[in-house]
């Protein structure tokens, strides 16, 4: 049977494809099993690790993830065979209608192919890493809307990643083999990762072409020692999506969170917003997204969003993309993304070496060999600039390029 599937459904809808699922009836319940597996050969050339690695590039302090995937070496070329931006996943769902309510329960298992080895960057021969991204219940109807409770994809940043052409391939981050379950696409170079988060979210009934969702989310630790912060208030996120039918869609979202701590000076607040759209002109698709905020950081929610004194840093970024179907089964695409982080007065006074901006472009070719199997090839180039520190440090840009080729299958 053909079905729309949880996050996979959003992924495939965003990419303009469909997928099969294994479905069967169990009493009054419709049961579905669906999934995906992918693997890519990645060859990454580290042209310059950059000064950001010496500034603690894997900590929130600098806001910089090393473009070469290591914070301890002078930069290494790297060959990996690993997942792309999507992990492997298998999704189990059960749905029914009882007493006028549509009910659904979803559980996913999301393994990776990455070797963990003995150390974070060893790329050794250990067991694969993985996670469980989705486990939630959902109920509602056309009159009341829908309530979702559990862990699922976030609202802020959701449309950016679901419309990234590298979702079915690699994008940036292949050098992190052994650290992450997936690559990064344009995360940190154009948009912030939406993350899969514990939440209780309400989606209103359809208002014409407009869909509105809002929810309370388990708060993130926004820095500081875990025993000095108090997460007494949830995080809040909201998303508005306006469908243009076959022409595309527009969206806007926000995120907000406050966090108390033992001292007033360490209290932290996070505010972020984004707006974007995806438009179709025949075989041409154009996508754009912009985000901004205070304390929201880059790459991950809150990452690099605060200085050493707990002061909020402003950040912003944009992502642009064009894809074109040269045949019904073959698509080419190019995207460019840029994320930047502003220094605070305390950063300037301390001459803190930190991220200035990350820029990345991707050239991609994607071919549907069958309705379920896509072959992809990408060239990715990323550049990272820094601010603060010495002139010599600031002049050391991080630069890396990757060639990736592989396949993804849905069932």
Secondary structure, 3 states (H helix, E strand, C coil): CECCCHHHHHHHHHHCCCCECEEEEECCEEEEEEEEEEEEEEEEEEEECCHHHHHCCCCCCCCCCCCCCCCCCCCCCEEEEECCCCCCEEEEEEEEEECCEEEEEEEEEEEEEEECCCCCCCCCCCCEEEECCCEEEEEEECCCEEEEEEEEECCCCHHHHHCCHHHHCCEECHHHECCECCCCECECCCECCCCEEEEEEEECCCECCEEEEEEEECCCCCCCCHHHEECCCCEEEEEEEEECHHHEEEEEEEEEEEEEECCHHHCEEEEEEEEEEEEEECCEEEEEEEEEEECCCCCCCCCCCECCCCCECEEEEEEEEEEEEEECCEEEEEEEEEEEECCCHHHHHHCCCEEEEEEEEEEEEEEECCCCEEEEEEEEEEEEEEECCCHHHHCCCEEEEEEEEEEEEEC
